[in-house]
Amino acid sequence: MSRSGELFASLPSGIDLCYETFGDPDDPAILLIMGLGGPMGWWTPEFCEQLAGRGFFVIRYDNRDTGRSTKLRQHPVSRVDVVRAFTGLPVLGRVTPPYTLSDLAGDALGLLDHLGIERAHLVGISMGGMIAQTIAIEHPSRALSLTSIMSTTGRRTVGFQHPKVYPVMLSPAGRTRESYVERSLKGSKVIGSPAFPTDEESARARAFETYDRGWTASGVTRQMLAILTQPDRTEALRRLELPALVIHGLSDVLVHRSGGKATADAIPGAEHLEIAGMAHDLPVQLYSTVIDAIVRTTERVHGGATR
């Protein structure tokens, strides 16, 4: 299996994205887009290699403010900004995020341009699903298919959080590597899949890797503001004309299953796959199920060249 190792793409916007590829560049491209605060390593090498083994050129990357990609520290934000954006109350004032989901979508397209790829299959998790949806809506000629996993439409009445996640989401990660890892482990226990548990050693190793690759609290906050100020994409999703798959866990407490249902209901002809016992993670026990569904969706594309 051909694996590129970590590379960098310098985009015209001034953003540098760290990325890695798996498989043959002549195969159809699949762009994997991760969610809030997640570096590309959350798409594990095993997942990427299995997907590439099905005949795809797989690309994973760090979103801006994540991993080894550009950090926008010149745009300070605070948890007060998050609360204001979350409530949306006019009396608290409008929050203007440092960047939007459209900007994050532009980063993804810039990476495809860097690689000389005209069209790709889009696969996004959580915030990554929102970015993938945004690409498909705003740049339909670049998307061969769309897979949106544990995500939502941007409508506030769907895809909401269970109250039990708020203490973890709003708790500080501390100022040390160890405090970040401990907070991460607590969060994983709250949002992880009850029927497909991840062993603590693996969860701890992932947390250490996430921190060591360049985790920043302010970066997560900037991404969160892009999520909280996103538009409702429901009507735009109704106009999509591409094969689409929506996957959601029935035990998801971070993005309620109603977000996945609303997404699937909006996109014409979308396959809606709900998985019992899955929550807001991608357990190794479900790799084959998810990959089979992604491949099934790509096979609905007829004559779609990727370059």
C-alpha positions in Angstrom: 0.0 0.0 0.0 1.5 3.3 -1.1 1.5 5.9 1.7 2.9 9.4 1.1 3.9 10.4 4.6 3.1 13.9 5.8 3.2 16.7 3.2 2.2 20.3 3.1 0.0 22.3 0.7 0.4 26.1 0.7 -2.9 27.6 -0.4 -3.4 31.0 -2.0 -5.3 32.1 1.1 -2.1 31.8 3.1 -3.2 28.7 4.9 -0.8 25.7 5.0 -2.5 22.3 5.2 -0.7 19.2 6.4 -1.9 16.1 4.6 -1.2 12.5 3.7 -2.3 10.2 1.0 -2.9 6.5 0.6 -3.1 4.4 -2.5 -2.7 5.0 -6.2 -3.1 8.6 -7.5 -4.7 7.2 -10.6 -7.6 5.8 -8.6 -10.8 7.8 -7.8 -10.1 10.3 -5.0 -11.8 10.2 -1.6 -11.2 13.3 0.6 -11.6 12.5 4.3 -12.7 15.6 6.4 -12.4 15.4 10.2 -14.5 17.1 12.8 -14.0 19.6 15.6 -10.5 19.7 17.0 -9.7 16.4 15.3 -6.4 16.0 13.4 -6.1 13.8 10.4 -4.9 10.9 12.6 -8.4 10.4 13.8 -8.9 8.9 10.4 -6.6 6.0 11.4 -4.1 4.5 9.0 -6.0 1.2 9.2 -9.2 2.9 8.0 -7.4 4.8 5.2 -5.5 1.7 4.1 -8.7 -0.4 4.0 -10.5 2.3 2.0 -7.5 2.6 -0.4 -7.5 -1.2 -0.7 -11.0 -0.9 -2.3 -9.5 1.0 -5.2 -9.4 4.7 -4.0 -6.8 7.4 -3.7 -7.4 8.4 -0.1 -6.5 11.9 1.3 -6.6 12.9 4.9 -5.6 16.3 6.2 -5.5 18.6 9.2 -8.1 21.4 9.0 -6.8 24.9 9.8 -6.3 25.3 13.5 -5.7 21.6 13.9 -2.6 19.4 14.0 0.2 20.8 11.9 -1.8 23.0 9.7 -1.9 26.8 10.1 -3.0 28.2 13.5 -4.8 31.5 13.3 -3.6 32.8 16.7 -3.9 36.4 15.4 -7.7 36.0 15.9 -8.2 35.6 19.7 -11.5 34.2 20.9 -13.0 33.2 24.2 -15.5 30.9 25.8 -17.7 34.0 26.2 -17.8 34.2 22.4 -18.9 30.6 22.3 -21.7 31.2 24.8 -22.9 34.2 22.9 -22.9 32.3 19.6 -24.6 29.2 21.2 -27.5 31.2 22.7 -27.9 33.4 19.6 -29.6 36.0 21.8 -29.6 39.5 20.2 -29.2 41.1 23.6 -25.8 39.5 23.9 -24.6 40.8 20.5 -23.8 39.1 17.3 -20.7 37.0 17.1 -18.6 37.2 13.9 -16.4 34.1 13.7 -12.8 34.4 12.5 -13.8 32.1 9.6 -16.8 30.1 8.4 -17.6 26.7 7.2 -17.3 28.1 3.6 -13.7 29.1 4.4 -13.0 25.6 5.7 -14.6 24.2 2.5 -12.3 26.5 0.5 -9.3 25.0 2.3 -10.4 21.5 1.2 -10.8 22.6 -2.4 -7.4 24.3 -2.2 -5.9 21.0 -1.2 -7.6 19.2 -4.1 -6.2 21.9 -6.5 -2.8 21.4 -5.0 -3.1 17.7 -5.8 -4.4 18.3 -9.3 -7.8 16.7 -8.5 -10.8 18.1 -10.2 -13.5 16.0 -8.5 -13.5 13.8 -5.4 -15.8 11.7 -3.3 -16.4 13.6 0.0 -16.5 11.9 3.3 -16.9 14.0 6.5 -17.4 13.4 10.2 -19.3 15.8 12.4 -18.0 19.3 11.5 -16.3 17.5 8.6 -19.8 16.4 7.4 -20.8 20.1 7.6 -17.8 21.0 5.5 -18.5 18.3 3.0 -22.1 19.4 2.7 -20.9 22.9 2.1 -18.6 21.9 -0.7 -21.3 19.9 -2.4 -23.7 22.9 -2.1 -21.3 25.7 -3.1 -19.1 23.8 -5.5 -21.2 21.0 -6.9 -18.8 20.4 -9.9 -16.1 19.3 -7.4 -18.1 16.6 -5.6 -18.6 13.1 -7.0 -20.5 11.8 -4.0 -21.2 12.9 -0.4 -21.0 10.9 2.8 -22.0 12.8 5.9 -21.3 11.0 9.2 -22.8 12.0 12.6 -23.5 15.5 11.3 -26.4 17.8 10.8 -27.9 20.4 8.5 -27.2 23.5 10.6 -30.9 23.9 11.6 -30.9 24.4 15.4 -33.9 22.3 16.1 -32.1 19.1 15.0 -28.8 17.6 15.8 -28.8 19.1 19.3 -26.6 18.0 22.2 -27.7 16.0 25.3 -27.2 18.2 28.4 -24.8 15.7 29.9 -22.1 16.6 27.3 -22.0 20.3 28.4 -19.8 19.9 31.4 -17.2 18.1 29.3 -17.5 20.5 26.4 -17.1 23.6 28.5 -14.5 22.3 31.0 -11.0 23.7 30.5 -8.4 21.2 29.2 -5.7 22.7 31.5 -2.3 23.9 30.5 -0.4 20.6 30.4 -0.2 17.6 28.2 -1.4 15.3 31.0 -4.4 17.5 31.9 -5.5 17.6 28.2 -5.2 13.8 27.9 -7.3 13.2 31.1 -10.0 15.6 29.9 -10.0 13.9 26.5 -10.5 10.5 28.1 -13.4 11.8 30.1 -14.9 13.2 27.0 -14.5 9.9 25.1 -16.4 8.1 27.8 -19.3 10.5 27.4 -19.6 10.6 23.6 -18.1 7.2 22.7 -20.1 4.3 21.3 -21.5 2.1 24.2 -21.8 -1.0 22.0 -18.3 -0.6 20.4 -15.9 0.5 23.2 -12.4 1.8 22.5 -9.9 0.4 25.0 -8.3 3.0 27.3 -4.8 2.4 26.0 -5.8 3.2 22.4 -7.8 6.3 23.6 -4.9 7.5 25.6 -2.5 7.1 22.7 -4.7 9.0 20.4 -5.1 11.8 22.9 -1.3 12.1 23.3 -0.9 12.1 19.5 -3.5 14.8 19.2 -1.9 17.1 21.7 1.7 16.5 20.4 0.7 17.3 16.8 -0.4 20.8 17.8 -3.6 20.9 19.7 -4.7 24.4 20.8 -7.7 25.4 22.9 -8.1 28.6 20.9 -8.1 26.6 17.6 -10.9 24.5 18.8 -12.8 27.6 19.9 -12.4 29.2 16.5 -13.7 26.0 14.8 -16.6 25.9 17.3 -17.6 29.4 16.4 -17.7 28.4 12.7 -20.1 25.6 13.7 -22.3 27.7 15.9 -22.7 30.4 13.3 -23.3 28.1 10.4 -26.4 28.6 8.2 -29.3 26.3 7.9 -28.5 24.3 4.7 -31.7 22.4 4.5 -33.1 24.0 1.4 -29.7 24.0 -0.3 -29.4 20.3 0.4 -32.7 19.7 -1.4 -31.1 20.9 -4.6 -28.2 18.5 -4.6 -27.9 16.1 -7.5 -25.3 13.5 -6.4 -25.2 10.1 -4.7 -25.3 10.7 -1.0 -25.0 8.6 2.2 -25.9 9.7 5.7 -24.6 7.7 8.6 -25.6 8.3 12.2 -25.3 6.4 15.5 -28.5 5.9 17.5 -26.6 6.5 20.7 -25.1 9.9 19.7 -25.3 12.4 22.5 -23.2 15.1 20.9 -25.2 15.4 17.6 -28.6 13.9 18.1 -29.8 11.4 15.5 -32.4 14.0 14.3 -29.5 15.8 12.6 -28.7 12.8 10.5 -32.4 12.2 9.7 -32.9 15.8 8.7 -29.8 15.6 6.4 -31.0 12.4 4.8 -34.6 13.7 4.4 -33.3 16.8 2.7 -30.9 15.3 0.1 -32.9 13.6 -2.8 -32.2 9.9 -2.9 -29.8 9.8 0.0 -29.2 6.5 1.8 -29.8 6.8 5.5 -27.8 4.3 7.6 -28.5 4.3 11.3 -26.3 2.1 13.5 -27.5 0.8 16.9 -24.9 1.3 19.7 -22.8 3.8 17.7 -22.4 7.2 19.2 -20.0 10.1 18.3 -16.9 8.2 17.2 -15.8 5.8 14.5 -15.0 2.5 16.3 -12.7 0.1 14.6 -15.4 -2.6 15.0 -17.5 -0.6 12.5 -14.8 0.1 9.9 -16.1 -2.6 7.5 -19.7 -1.4 7.8 -18.8 2.2 7.2 -16.4 1.4 4.3 -18.9 -0.9 2.6 -21.5 1.9 2.7 -19.0 4.5 1.4 -18.0 2.2 -1.5 -21.7 1.5 -2.2 -22.3 5.2 -2.5 -19.4 5.8 -4.9 -20.6 3.0 -7.1 -23.7 5.1 -7.8 -21.6 7.6 -9.7 -21.5 7.0 -13.4 -18.5 8.0 -15.5 -17.1 10.4 -12.8 -13.5 11.1 -13.6 -11.5 12.4 -10.6 -8.9 14.4 -12.4 
